[in-house]
Amino acid sequence: MIAGVNEFYDIENFAVDWRKKFYGKPLAVMLPRNTNEVSRLISLINRTTNISIVPQGGNTGLAGGGTPNEHGNQVVLSLRRLNEIRTIDFLNRTLIAEAGCSLLNLQKVASEHKLYFPLDFSSRDSASLGGLLATDAGGLSVLKYGTAKDFCLGLEVVLANGEVWHGLRSLRKDNSGYSLKDLFIGSEGTLGIITAASMRLFSPVEKRLTYVAMTVNLSSAIELFGELCSVTQDNVLAFEFMEKNAINLVRRYFPERVPVNFDEHLNSVICIIELSAAFEKNSTSYSSISEAFANNQLCTYYTKCSETMRKTIWQLRESITFASAEDGPQVKNDISLPLSRIPDFVDYITQKLLKVHPHGDFINFGHIGDGNLHFNFAPFFRRMSCKGEIKRQDIVNFLKENEEVIRGMINDAVVLHDGSITAEHGIGKLRKSENHRLKSDVELRIMRTIKNSIDPKNILNPEVLL
Ligand SMILES: Cc1cc2nc3c(=O)[nH]c(=O)nc-3n(C[C@H](O)[C@H](O)[C@H](O)COP(=O)(O)OP(=O)(O)OC[C@H]3O[C@@H](n4cnc5c(N)ncnc54)[C@H](O)[C@@H]3O)c2cc1C
């Protein structure tokens, strides 16, 4: 246990990642209360020790970037006590908040001011503002609002020598040199500690039209997405998809979360689509939306959701990650592809991999409108028709021997189809070796030059990313 002021924390919460894939042994966990304390701690560590620092927010990251190593020579610097909203500027439509504020809290505070913090995903209770920015998180509303970097206007960052960069500007336009904030966003704690950020806010979406649509295959889902973008003039708020195995996985662990009438559609791709209800008032657009759905070349079934159905369908979508966690280890992938290449990629790698591992299968779901697939390979999925048939330890042993090779095959296929090996979860420790293998020498050299110039002693998250 670690004692803070009037608070007690279990050290395991800081030492193990959310998926329980990475186990660390932190030398200590530091819980500063403000930027000044962060600065003093880092300066002291930099001047007097050889230890390194692993910044941590809500510890919900899915790439192992916030977990210390097993050697006891790293300290965790948790930002969770820096959790104040410093200002909200209603006219400027911005807020400045500290790094430890949770996503849920940011959403609530914005809403209390009749504004909207658009980022959203199912770890909202714990994921922190610093973590969102350090991983350039995406999630369920990227189509309209972009990823975290797209609505961050400024940062406050403590550097490796303890100096503070006061870059908390709240300007839409600032063309005064290199965009330094963009250097720190997505840097996974390797370049500086984000202590606060200035973020844009938006008008709340008063009413959404939510549809569930079943398409014959991924190609039709992508075509339907394009069609809806055209008829709504790019006002699709979300376009998510789930394939059969993802639904079956949820059924295995949370059967009550799968609507009964889904059984007859299990061979389809199930899409969740959200549009702004502004289109409902415009009868021409509305009839074009209906026409897009009614095109049975694309869509075999669709329905407009009631509020209850909307909750049910989003709960199902969000349950996939939790069901995966229950199911045991898989080869997790968070890949990004041009939409036009997705069907070829999926056919190509499925055939290739199942030839070698016929008992396995892909759990394919994600943010298809963004070209982002959570394309996870479960090595014994076809043999596991009921819970517990294959022991967790069998999967662990299998993956010890085969995970790197399988990941390598998938990533090679991603590169062949002009994609990226991570869309939103980041490199962390999980994809570090693959990043080295697949990134060009030029890119790696530029990244190392930046790292060396900002953190010459390599004390900030040295085992991550590079
Ligand atoms: C159920 C579930 C669903 C998820 N869905 C999504 C999704 O849809 N989209 C998505 O993008 N992600 C998703 N995630 C991943 C995760 O929630 C996000 O990456 C989130 O942004 C991480 O925030 P965190 O505060 O937990 O960061 P942590 O896990 O604590 O840290 C993540 C990385 O950021 C660094 N870091 C953290 N705070 C700071 C800081 N203040 N300064 C510098 N570096 C820092 C850490 O060193 C680490 O490298 C999901 C996770 C779970 C568990």
The ligand as a Tripos MOL2 file, in Angstrom:
@<TRIPOS>MOLECULE
LIG
   53    58     1     0     0
SMALL
NO_CHARGES

@<TRIPOS>ATOM
      1 C1        -12.2130   -0.9770  -22.1630 C.3       1 LIG1
      2 C2        -11.2700   -0.0620  -22.8950 C.ar      1 LIG1
      3 C3        -11.6750    0.5720  -24.0680 C.ar      1 LIG1
      4 C4        -10.8020    1.4320  -24.7380 C.ar      1 LIG1
      5 N1        -11.2270    2.0360  -25.8920 N.ar      1 LIG1
      6 C5        -10.4030    2.9020  -26.5280 C.ar      1 LIG1
      7 C6        -10.8290    3.5490  -27.7280 C.ar      1 LIG1
      8 O1        -11.9270    3.3280  -28.2250 O.2       1 LIG1
      9 N2         -9.9750    4.4260  -28.3050 N.ar      1 LIG1
     10 C7         -8.7270    4.6860  -27.7860 C.ar      1 LIG1
     11 O2         -7.9920    5.4970  -28.3580 O.2       1 LIG1
     12 N3         -8.3020    4.0530  -26.6690 N.ar      1 LIG1
     13 C8         -9.0890    3.1840  -26.0340 C.ar      1 LIG1
     14 N4         -8.6580    2.5450  -24.9080 N.ar      1 LIG1
     15 C9         -7.2660    2.7470  -24.4500 C.3       1 LIG1
     16 C10        -7.0550    3.7960  -23.3360 C.3       1 LIG1
     17 O3         -8.1880    3.9710  -22.5440 O.3       1 LIG1
     18 C11        -6.6220    5.1110  -23.9320 C.3       1 LIG1
     19 O4         -5.3890    4.9360  -24.5970 O.3       1 LIG1
     20 C12        -6.4520    6.2330  -22.8970 C.3       1 LIG1
     21 O5         -6.2200    7.4080  -23.6060 O.3       1 LIG1
     22 C13        -5.3180    6.0190  -21.9270 C.3       1 LIG1
     23 O6         -5.4460    6.9670  -20.8850 O.3       1 LIG1
     24 P1         -4.8260    6.6780  -19.4490 P.3       1 LIG1
     25 O7         -4.9590    7.9100  -18.6410 O.co2     1 LIG1
     26 O8         -5.4080    5.4580  -18.8700 O.co2     1 LIG1
     27 O9         -3.2890    6.4500  -19.8380 O.3       1 LIG1
     28 P2         -2.2750    5.4030  -19.2010 P.3       1 LIG1
     29 O10        -2.6980    4.0250  -19.5100 O.co2     1 LIG1
     30 O11        -2.0250    5.7230  -17.7910 O.co2     1 LIG1
     31 O12        -0.9630    5.7520  -20.0690 O.3       1 LIG1
     32 C14        -0.9370    5.5370  -21.4410 C.3       1 LIG1
     33 C15         0.3790    6.1160  -22.0080 C.3       1 LIG1
     34 O13         0.3960    7.5330  -21.8410 O.3       1 LIG1
     35 C16         1.4910    7.9330  -21.0030 C.3       1 LIG1
     36 N5          0.9670    8.9930  -20.1310 N.ar      1 LIG1
     37 C17        -0.1200    8.9250  -19.3210 C.ar      1 LIG1
     38 N6         -0.3250   10.1260  -18.7420 N.ar      1 LIG1
     39 C18         0.6550   10.9440  -19.1780 C.ar      1 LIG1
     40 C19         0.9860   12.2980  -18.9220 C.ar      1 LIG1
     41 N7          0.2380   13.0550  -18.1230 N.pl3     1 LIG1
     42 N8          2.0650   12.8300  -19.5360 N.ar      1 LIG1
     43 C20         2.8190   12.0790  -20.3740 C.ar      1 LIG1
     44 N9          2.5590   10.7880  -20.6420 N.ar      1 LIG1
     45 C21         1.4840   10.2340  -20.0590 C.ar      1 LIG1
     46 C22         1.9260    6.6770  -20.2640 C.3       1 LIG1
     47 O14         3.2990    6.7340  -19.9320 O.3       1 LIG1
     48 C23         1.6210    5.6050  -21.2970 C.3       1 LIG1
     49 O15         2.6630    5.5320  -22.2310 O.3       1 LIG1
     50 C24        -9.4970    1.6650  -24.2240 C.ar      1 LIG1
     51 C25        -9.1020    1.0290  -23.0440 C.ar      1 LIG1
     52 C26        -9.9660    0.1680  -22.3820 C.ar      1 LIG1
     53 C27        -9.4950   -0.4660  -21.1120 C.3       1 LIG1
@<TRIPOS>BOND
     1     1     2 1
     2     2     3 ar
     3     2    52 ar
     4     3     4 ar
     5     4     5 ar
     6     4    50 ar
     7     5     6 ar
     8     6     7 ar
     9     6    13 1
    10     7     8 2
    11     7     9 ar
    12     9    10 ar
    13    10    11 2
    14    10    12 ar
    15    12    13 ar
    16    13    14 ar
    17    14    15 1
    18    14    50 ar
    19    15    16 1
    20    16    17 1
    21    16    18 1
    22    18    19 1
    23    18    20 1
    24    20    21 1
    25    20    22 1
    26    22    23 1
    27    23    24 1
    28    24    25 2
    29    24    26 1
    30    24    27 1
    31    27    28 1
    32    28    29 2
    33    28    30 1
    34    28    31 1
    35    31    32 1
    36    32    33 1
    37    33    34 1
    38    33    48 1
    39    34    35 1
    40    35    36 1
    41    35    46 1
    42    36    37 ar
    43    36    45 ar
    44    37    38 ar
    45    38    39 ar
    46    39    40 ar
    47    39    45 ar
    48    40    41 1
    49    40    42 ar
    50    42    43 ar
    51    43    44 ar
    52    44    45 ar
    53    46    47 1
    54    46    48 1
    55    48    49 1
    56    50    51 ar
    57    51    52 ar
    58    52    53 1
@<TRIPOS>SUBSTRUCTURE
     1 LIG1         1 GROUP 0 **** ****
